[in-house]
Amino acid sequence: MGAALKAGDPAPDFAGVTTDGTRVRLADYRGRTLVLYFYPMDDTPGCTKQACSLRDHNAEIAAKGAAILGVSTQDEASHRRFTEKHRLNFPLLADRDGKVGRAYGVLGGAGLLSAAKAFMGMADRVTFIIDGKGRIAHVIDRPDVSNHAGEVLALL
């Protein structure tokens, strides 16, 4: 699936609640790079590999001036369990109504697989690297879940 948004586009504004109950918005990340990654579901094999790759390299990503924010449609309780089980060191955003996913074109996109996932309330796996001015710098629309941090670091 190719994301509808592309490098150079303004990143859609969003607001939501993270793993620890904190409300966040895109504007909270102004002045620094945001690695905004969408994934289908907490605690599934591919999503776990992807999250753990980012967890294991979060210090390197932060050293390049970037923050990580994961997004899926599960609620805060599911995100807390996933975070605790895998000792994730970055927040997850609970996009329960799918509003953020739809704004970024990762929920309900074109194609049968995207439609089936959207029907089940799951987003496509897409990562947006957003610059400090709120513009999309890069889109990774087919992340390598085992080496996702390496892909991100190569673009920072």
N, C-alpha and C positions, 0 to 999 in steps of 0.2 A: 504494500500500500504506500503510495506517495502522499506525504502530508500536503494539504492544501496550502499551508503557509510555507514561505520560502525565505531564504536568507535575504535580509534587507527590509522585510516587512516589519511593521510595528507589532510587537507582541501584544496579544489581547490582554486587557486587564483582567485580573481575577481576584477573588477573595475567598477565603475558606478557613477551616479549622484544622490544625495539625495534630499529630500524635498526642502531644501533651496538652491539648486544649487551647493553644495559642491561635488567635486570629492572625492570618497573614494576608498580604496583598502584594501584587507585583511591585507596587511603589516602594515597598519595604526593602527591595533589592536594588534600588537606584544607586548608581555609583560603583556597583560591583557586578560581576558576571554571575548569572544564575544558570545552573544546569537543571532544567525542568524536564523530568522524565516521567512519561506515562507508561503504565504497565497494566496488564490485564487483571491480576488477582493476587492478593497476599498469599504467601506461603505455598506457592506452586513451584515446581522445579525450576523453570526458566526464570521466573520472577525472583526467586531466591538467589540463583546464581548471579543475576544482574545486580541485585541489591548488595550482595556480599562483595562483588567486584568493586562497586563504588565505595562501600564501607572500608575495604582494605586499602584504598588509595585516596580516601577523603583528605588526609593531611597534605598530600601532594597537590590535590585539586585546590584546596584552600590556600596553599602556598602560591598558587597562580592567581589568587584573588577571586576565586569562585565559590559559590555556595551550591549545595545540592538540595533539591526538593523533589520527592517522589509523589506521584499522583495516581490514585485509582479510586474506584467507586465504592470501596468498602468503607465502613464507618470507623470512628475513632477507636472503638474497642478492638476491632480486628487489626487495625494498624498498630495499636499498643502491643498486642500479642505477637505480631510479626516482628516488631522492633525489638521486643524483649528476647524472644527466642533466638534471634540472629544477631543480637547486640548491634543493631544499626546505630550509626552515629550521626544521622541527619534526619530531619523531620519528613513525615509523610502527610500529605494533604488528603483529607476525606472529601471526595467529590461525589457525595451520595446522590445528588440529583443529576449528575453528569454535565452540569453547566460548563465547567472548566474544560472538560474533554470535548464537548461540542464546539466551544469557542476556538479550540486549537485544531479542530478537524480530525480528532482521533477517536471519536465516538460517533458511530453512525455514518462512517465514510462509505465510499463506493466499494463494490465487490461483495460477493457472497459471504466470504469469511468475516469481513467487517460488519456486514448486516447481521450475521448470526451472533457475533460477539456483542454487538450493540443490543440485540434482543435480550441477551443474557446479562446486560449491564456491564460489559467489560470493554475497556478501551483497547485500541491497538497499541502496540509497543513502539513508541516514538519518543525521541529525545530532542529537545530544543535547547540550544545554547543561546542565551539572551544576554546582550551586552549591557553595560551600565547605564545606557541611555534608553533602555527598553525596546531595543530592536533585535530581531532574530539574526544572530550571526551565523549559526549553522543548524542544520536539521539532520539528525541521524534517523532515517526511517526504517532501517533494518539492523538494529544493534546486534552485535555479537555479545550475547548475555554473559559469557564466561570472561570476556575481555572488554567489557563496556568501559571501564575506567581508562583503559589504554586508548580506546577510541576518543574518549572525551579529552584526555590529556594531550593527545596529538593535535587537537583543535584549539586548545587554550593558549 
